[in-house]
Amino acid sequence: MSTAPAADWQRPAGTSTWLARAHPVPRQAEAEWANSGVALLPLGVLFDAIRVPGRLIHTAAGSDDRNVVAQALDAWLHGPVVRDARTGSGCYYVLIAPDTVWEGAADRLSTGTYLGVPRVGRQVSPVTFWAVPPQDPGQLCDPAHLAALLATAEPLEAIES
């Protein structure tokens, strides 16, 4: 996987269109991407998100290096992950289908919540970006893969303490 941001022309045009459809007014999402590089999209429509503290992801990946983490997440999850580095915890948001079961300890965000979703392709925001960009319209992570990844983080975190 290449961790360098890809040019807009390298991504399937349908991926951005698909993400924009989560918004009640897709053109508003497109305008937000054009103006700020990040659009607020409602969850529970096309996808939900599982919010995972950065320390758990970094423990499981064995690094907090952006490229190493991206490669680990891509290998484990095979789907899109947003990173929001605005807070000290630097949460990761793993995108999953709204109808999938999640029984893990990490918070599931759904209907009634909005997520800052970066533009696909050229990254603009240094604080909200794709840790793993979507490759195809409708591509989402399997929550079972996330549960397995987090199951490796908990014992590693205990050892490091």
Secondary structure, 3 states (H helix, E strand, C coil): CCCCCCCHHHCCHHHHHHHHCCCCCHHHHHHHHHHHCEEEEECCCCCEEEEECHHHHHHHHCCCCHHHHHHHHHHHHCCCEEEECCCCCCCEEEEECCCCCCCCCCEEECCCCEEEEECCCCCCCCCEEEEECCCCCCCCECHHHHHHHHHHHHHHHHHHC
